[in-house]
Amino acid sequence: MWYALGGSLLLGGGTGGRLAVAAAALAAGVGIVVFLALKKATRRRRPREFEAHCRATLLPPDQFSFPSGHTITAFAVVVPVMLALPQHGASLLICALSVAASRILPGMHFLTDVLAGIALGTLLGLFAFRLLA
């Protein structure tokens, strides 16, 4: 989904689209490094290891829970695009929030994992946009 968004912005988004893609790529790249480092440092187990009622059938992409990498990436991508092209803000925010919710509902993450992901992704997106604007 993020690659399709980036491709469409590069093709038809003009100067604002190119800025948004550059900032989103920078923020997402840094976000990956940040969440991998934090997961190794915190080593927080996933909800299904604590809660007997949690029936997550999906296998997680990695062993640890904190913070949510999917959520960091979603907000790191969406925030610069929203800043560069505010007319798309509402739909992009709904997409990012859907990603966040999709991490909690199947038992992949705790709410705090996702809230940290929202905060980190938003900060990275803001920083990257301001850096490149």
C-alpha positions in Angstrom: 0.0 0.0 0.0 2.8 2.5 0.9 4.7 1.7 -2.3 1.5 2.4 -4.4 1.0 5.7 -2.5 4.6 6.7 -3.1 4.5 5.7 -6.8 1.3 7.7 -7.4 2.8 10.7 -5.6 6.0 10.6 -7.6 4.0 10.4 -10.9 1.3 12.9 -10.2 1.9 14.7 -7.0 4.2 17.4 -8.3 6.7 19.1 -6.0 4.7 18.4 -2.9 4.4 14.8 -3.8 8.1 14.4 -4.3 8.8 16.1 -1.0 6.3 13.9 0.8 7.8 10.7 -0.7 11.4 11.7 0.2 10.3 12.7 3.8 8.2 9.5 4.2 11.1 7.3 3.0 13.5 9.0 5.4 11.2 8.7 8.3 10.2 5.1 7.6 13.9 4.1 7.2 14.9 5.7 10.5 11.7 4.2 12.0 12.8 0.7 11.1 16.2 1.2 12.8 14.5 2.7 15.9 11.9 0.0 16.4 14.4 -2.8 15.9 16.7 -1.3 18.5 13.9 -0.7 20.9 12.5 -4.2 20.5 16.0 -5.7 21.3 16.4 -3.3 24.3 13.0 -3.8 25.8 12.4 -7.5 24.9 8.7 -7.2 25.8 6.8 -10.4 25.1 3.7 -10.3 23.0 0.1 -10.3 24.4 -0.6 -13.9 23.5 2.2 -15.0 25.9 0.4 -13.3 28.8 -3.3 -13.6 28.1 -4.9 -17.1 27.9 -8.0 -15.6 26.1 -5.9 -14.1 23.3 -6.3 -16.5 20.4 -3.9 -14.9 17.9 -3.5 -17.4 15.1 -1.2 -15.2 13.0 2.5 -15.6 13.5 4.1 -12.3 14.5 6.8 -10.9 12.1 9.3 -10.9 15.0 9.6 -12.1 18.6 9.0 -8.9 20.6 6.1 -6.5 21.0 7.3 -3.0 22.0 7.0 -0.8 20.0 4.7 -1.6 17.0 6.9 -1.4 13.9 3.8 -1.5 11.6 2.4 1.5 13.5 5.7 3.4 13.4 5.9 2.9 9.7 2.3 3.9 9.0 2.6 7.2 10.8 6.1 7.9 9.6 4.7 7.6 6.0 1.4 9.3 6.5 2.5 12.4 8.5 4.8 13.8 5.8 2.2 13.2 3.1 -0.5 14.9 5.2 1.8 17.9 5.7 2.7 18.1 2.0 -0.8 17.4 0.7 -3.3 18.3 3.4 -6.3 17.6 1.2 -5.6 13.9 1.6 -5.1 14.1 5.4 -8.4 12.5 6.6 -8.2 9.4 4.4 -4.5 8.9 5.2 -5.1 9.3 8.9 -7.9 6.7 8.7 -5.4 4.3 7.0 -2.7 4.8 9.6 -5.2 4.3 12.5 -6.5 1.2 10.8 -3.0 -0.2 10.7 -2.6 0.6 14.4 -5.9 -1.1 15.3 -5.0 -4.1 13.2 -2.0 -4.7 15.5 -4.1 -4.8 18.7 -7.2 -6.7 17.6 -5.4 -10.0 16.7 -3.3 -9.9 19.8 0.0 -8.9 18.2 0.5 -5.8 20.3 -0.6 -4.2 23.5 -2.2 -0.8 23.3 0.9 0.8 24.7 3.0 -0.7 21.9 0.7 0.9 19.4 0.5 4.3 21.2 4.4 4.4 21.3 4.4 3.5 17.6 2.0 6.4 16.9 4.1 8.8 18.8 7.5 7.7 17.4 6.1 7.5 13.8 4.6 11.0 14.1 7.7 12.5 15.5 9.9 10.9 12.8 7.5 12.0 10.1 7.4 15.6 11.4 11.2 15.7 11.7 11.9 14.3 8.2 9.4 16.7 6.7 10.9 19.7 8.4 14.4 18.6 7.5 13.6 18.3 3.8 11.1 21.1 3.4 
